[in-house]
Each structure stands twice: as C-alpha cells, then as structure tokens.
C-alpha cells in the first residue's frame, strides 16, 4: 500500500496494562493448607486470651503503682499459653507424611 500525499503511515504499539498479555496475567495465589490456617487462627485466639487474662489479673490486683510493669510481667508468665511446639509438631508431621507418600 502506497502512501498518498498528506498521509503518514505509522505503526501503533500498545504497551502498558491494556495489552492482551498484561490483562491475562494475574497475581499468584498463596497456597496455604487448612491445617496451617487453623493453627494460625488458634494462635491468634490464644494471644488475645493471654491479654484478656493478664488484664483481668491486673484489674483484680488493682491499678496501684506501676501496673503496666506488672502487666508485662504477667504476660511473660502467661506466654506459655501459646505453644510454639504446635507449629513444630505440625511441620514434623507434614515431613513424615511426605516421606510416607
């Protein structure tokens, strides 16, 4: 096709987010197991319960003196409520199941 006088032939290049390739790509999904989600949820619930119990203990003792230091001391005493071994046991069980499969 010949260019007639007064017309300029050119090429249009589409770049950016409106291209076919960019519109067909999507962010990858995070694949997290149901058991991992349940352990995470239980850890969050236990963390909130730990704060509630420590606040109740400080309220029963009365907010006398440096109550915030007592609050953190009680939190340190109650930190055994959240078992870190729960996550370790879950990972070891997964490793064993992978071996068995």
C-alpha positions as CSV (number, residue, x, y, z in Angstrom):
1,X,0.0,0.0,0.0
2,X,1.5,3.2,-1.1
3,X,1.3,6.3,1.0
4,X,-0.7,9.1,-0.6
5,X,0.5,12.6,-0.2
6,X,-0.8,14.1,3.1
7,X,-1.0,10.7,4.9
8,X,1.7,9.4,7.1
9,X,1.9,5.7,7.6
10,X,2.8,4.5,11.1
11,X,2.6,1.7,13.5
12,X,0.7,1.8,16.8
13,X,2.3,-0.1,19.6
14,X,0.3,-0.9,22.6
15,X,2.2,-1.0,25.9
16,X,1.2,-1.0,29.5
17,X,-1.6,-2.6,31.4
18,X,-4.1,-2.7,28.5
19,X,-2.1,-5.2,26.4
20,X,-3.5,-8.7,26.0
21,X,-0.6,-10.2,27.8
22,X,-0.8,-7.9,30.8
23,X,-4.6,-8.3,31.1
24,X,-4.3,-12.1,31.1
25,X,-1.7,-12.2,33.9
26,X,-2.8,-12.3,37.5
27,X,-1.1,-12.4,40.8
28,X,-0.3,-15.9,42.1
29,X,-2.4,-17.3,44.8
30,X,-0.9,-18.2,48.1
31,X,-1.4,-21.9,48.7
32,X,-1.8,-22.4,52.4
33,X,-3.2,-25.6,53.9
34,X,-6.3,-25.8,56.0
35,X,-4.4,-27.0,58.9
36,X,-1.9,-24.1,58.7
37,X,-4.9,-21.7,58.7
38,X,-6.4,-23.4,61.7
39,X,-3.1,-23.3,63.7
40,X,-2.7,-19.6,62.8
41,X,-6.3,-18.9,63.9
42,X,-5.8,-20.8,67.2
43,X,-2.5,-18.9,67.9
44,X,-4.3,-15.6,67.4
45,X,-7.2,-16.6,69.7
46,X,-4.7,-17.8,72.4
47,X,-2.8,-14.5,72.1
48,X,-6.0,-12.5,72.7
49,X,-6.9,-14.7,75.6
50,X,-3.5,-14.2,77.1
51,X,-4.0,-10.4,77.0
52,X,-7.5,-10.7,78.5
53,X,-6.3,-13.0,81.3
54,X,-3.4,-10.7,82.1
55,X,-5.7,-7.6,82.1
56,X,-8.1,-9.4,84.4
57,X,-5.3,-10.3,86.8
58,X,-4.1,-6.7,86.9
59,X,-7.6,-5.5,87.4
60,X,-8.1,-7.9,90.3
61,X,-4.9,-6.7,91.8
62,X,-5.9,-3.1,91.3
63,X,-4.2,-0.5,89.2
64,X,-1.8,0.5,92.0
65,X,1.7,1.8,91.4
66,X,3.5,0.7,88.2
67,X,0.7,-1.5,87.0
68,X,2.0,-1.6,83.4
69,X,5.2,-3.3,84.6
70,X,3.1,-5.8,86.4
71,X,1.0,-6.3,83.2
72,X,4.1,-7.1,81.2
73,X,5.3,-9.4,83.9
74,X,2.0,-11.3,83.9
75,X,2.2,-11.5,80.1
76,X,5.6,-13.1,80.4
77,X,4.3,-15.6,82.9
78,X,1.4,-16.5,80.7
79,X,3.3,-16.7,77.4
80,X,3.3,-20.5,77.8
81,X,-0.3,-20.4,76.7
82,X,0.8,-20.1,73.1
83,X,2.7,-23.3,72.4
84,X,5.4,-22.8,69.8
85,X,5.8,-26.6,69.7
86,X,2.4,-26.7,68.0
87,X,3.9,-25.3,64.8
88,X,7.0,-27.5,65.1
89,X,4.8,-30.6,65.5
90,X,2.7,-29.6,62.5
91,X,5.8,-29.2,60.4
92,X,7.3,-32.5,61.5
93,X,4.0,-34.3,60.8
94,X,4.0,-32.8,57.3
95,X,7.5,-34.0,56.8
96,X,6.6,-37.6,57.9
97,X,3.5,-37.6,55.7
98,X,5.7,-36.5,52.7
99,X,8.1,-39.3,53.5
100,X,5.2,-41.9,53.6
101,X,3.7,-40.7,50.4
